[in-house]
Amino acid sequence: MPRPVTLDQLPEPLPPVIALVGDEELLVTRGISAVAARLRATSPDLEESERAGSEIEGPELHEMLGPSLFGDARLLVIRAGQDVRTAALAVLGPYLQSPVEGTTIVLHHLGGAKGKAVLEAARKGKALEIGCAKLTRPDERLDFVANEVRRAGGRIGTDALNALVDAVGSDLRELAATAAQLVSDSGGEVTLEIVRDFHKGRAEVSGFAVSDLTVVGNEAGALEALRFAVDVGVPHVVIADALADGIRTIARVASAGRGDAYALASTLGMPPWKVKRAQGQSRGWSEPGVRQALGVVAGLNADVKGAAADPNYALERAIRAIVTARRAS
């Protein structure tokens, strides 16, 4: 079986059957858009149809995939192809293996065991397979963002790239939007300083400001930041997650011992700037204090998800407890 290609590797001309395999919605949507745009470039009157796998029926498939009376170019997109029923597959299968001239079929399939016969039929017809699986590994997300920056016409260094992914997280839509925005804001050169400024602005509404103030023992500042975050609508669970991330990062960096931030970053799998920040924040903490704080954030997670009657009070209590743990260190 040929190895799946990426959207950047779409051949010219396009094959008649294209299988988008995976569960990352952004990549699936981009795949469909890229194929449709390529076809419209040569066939402005392209006839386009889209159906969910569970919706299609045999008679309708004959109508959409059979020979066109006027020879018009046609595109049929089948989303969630794993849900195609057996009766419909009996009709769809032959078209996947021997499409009618002028008709392009884009089949989306999650790639699992369910409905595997549909995907196998496309593969037997030598469909072009495009990988659309979720990017679960950090290096995959780094490559994705680097490509997004290049697509937007910009450049980004390794440190800035690591910082950007760490600040935004794993959501590809948000990563793509942020990369494009930073290229636009920077004029093309996305530096570590620009990413840090973005992260700092993001922290004001994401809970990281609360965490940063808490872990250095600034109780009054942390409580003020908490009230602001709650007032602007930041979810309690997001603030709790930020506090937990701050304590866990300090615990990991402190347990790694002293050393160069860049060397530790490689060992810990963190961006150097985050290691360096945690090294500064860890001053004043003892091992028993960190353990105590870890217990606080573990209990807080349950509190903000319903265990506590008042999540606002649960957050305030957790901040005070963390600051107390640090002072007792």
Summary of the structure (lengths in Angstrom):
residues: 329
radius of gyration: 25.7
end to end distance: 59.2
largest distance: 82.4
contacts: 1036
relative contact order: 0.09
helix: 62%
strand: 10%
